[in-house]
Amino acid sequence: MLKKIIKTKWFYFTIIFVFMLFFNSMTNYIQDDYQLLYDSLNGNRINSINSIFSNLKYMYFNWGGRVLAHFFTYLFLMLPKWIFNVVNSVIYILNIYLIYLIAKQNKKDNYLYILLIHMIVFILFPVFGQVFLWLDGSCNYSFTLCIQLLFIYMILNMKNNKLNYIIYPILSLLAGMCNENSSLSLILFLILYILYDKSNLKIKIISLLSLITGYLFLFLAPGNYIRLKTVGGSSIFQNLLSKIIYLTTTFWPIILTTLLITVVFYLKNKKESKVFLIIYFSSLISFYSMIASPQLSIRSFTITVIYIMINIIIIVFNMNNKKTKTLAFSIVILFFIFISFKTTIEYVNYYKFMNYRVSNIKKAKINDKKYIKLKIYKQSNNCRIPNSCDLEDISKNSEEYPNRYMSRYYGIKIYGYK
């Protein structure tokens, strides 16, 4: 009986769900979450769908085009946090399963690979917490990633029926609206795939046009150009060459390694390497398209890492040497155990720190204090904890970001001290 259960995908889904729910439950609101709790137009708490849409309109014309991602953010901030914890854990599982399905292609199922993908994602993502646990970060990257992976899977498994003329254009439009560099990479992906496979050409062309429309809606948002000025930029084409050089010199080991792996895989599996090559070139465009961004954050490379992940699992599915496969599994398991153990200890300490902060705020309010000084969180080198690396904690100035939004949320002026 136990052997049968272990062989099912639901067994691995349950393990991953418990893992993710544990970390989600220990993640409080962070930085942008406090700001997005409130209506940009009147300062009140957002508590209706109408308020969400009015704020999305304001955002589109004053900050950026990611209205699809921020719809999810506003929605979950309006609901109890535990609902997001559960849904976010499910969305993560869907992402893992879609990576599995895309990589599997026509190979025989091996559901153990689902757990393998989860472990590799946890190991490879240096900002795991910002992409898959932080509420606003998850809505911007994990939720949109789910839409885009579904798009890739649907394109690779396209069938010709009338309903697809409705489903594919809608899915393509949403996929194009997700994220600047990831949506651009999907356009290249679909163009290359059309050149490789001309079946169902009419639906694919319609999907491509819809995908481009969604991307243009995202990219041409008036708010993008207003935001650019706030970070000191005058044009998205500013310092392009220096950014290309920076990305190449910084990440050349990864670029070179993935290139060598691609060449070797192509030479050994020419018949099955077309999709592999298309995904590889899509990863390059998602990586280098970041030169148009005024700010380079690690979490923005989410889709690039996912493309690499898909190709890694394609290689695993094509491995015939059991000893090599067993050795690779063993190495991944050992790394995962070490990193997850270390992360869990640090995460528990982080959770205790934040809860102690909240308890102090409550005590100060009971005592009718006008302000409170809170210790600033000393960021961990382990960026799997959300509030680390390029996410700022509170500062000494109560009027700076995000102090002023936390002050509004808790109803007391907040200062930070080291």
HELIX and SHEET records of a PDB file:
HELIX    1   1 LEU A    2  ILE A    6  1                                   5    
HELIX    2   2 LYS A    9  SER A   25  1                                  17    
HELIX    3   3 ASP A   32  LEU A   36  1                                   5    
HELIX    4   4 ILE A   49  ASN A   62  1                                  14    
HELIX    5   5 VAL A   67  MET A   78  1                                  12    
HELIX    6   6 LYS A   81  LYS A  104  1                                  24    
HELIX    7   7 LEU A  112  LEU A  124  1                                  13    
HELIX    8   8 PHE A  128  PHE A  132  1                                   5    
HELIX    9   9 LEU A  135  LEU A  156  1                                  22    
HELIX   10  10 ASN A  164  GLY A  176  1                                  13    
HELIX   11  11 GLU A  180  TYR A  196  1                                  17    
HELIX   12  12 LEU A  201  PHE A  219  1                                  19    
HELIX   13  13 PRO A  222  THR A  230  1                                   9    
HELIX   14  14 LEU A  240  LYS A  268  1                                  29    
HELIX   15  15 LYS A  270  GLU A  272  5                                   3    
HELIX   16  16 LYS A  274  TYR A  288  1                                  15    
HELIX   17  17 SER A  289  ALA A  292  5                                   4    
HELIX   18  18 ILE A  298  PHE A  301  5                                   4    
HELIX   19  19 THR A  302  PHE A  317  1                                  16    
HELIX   20  20 LYS A  322  ILE A  366  1                                  45    
HELIX   21  21 ASN A  403  TYR A  410  1                                   8    
SHEET    1   A 2 TYR A 371  LYS A 375  0                                        
SHEET    2   A 2 LYS A 413  TYR A 417  1                                        
END                                                                             
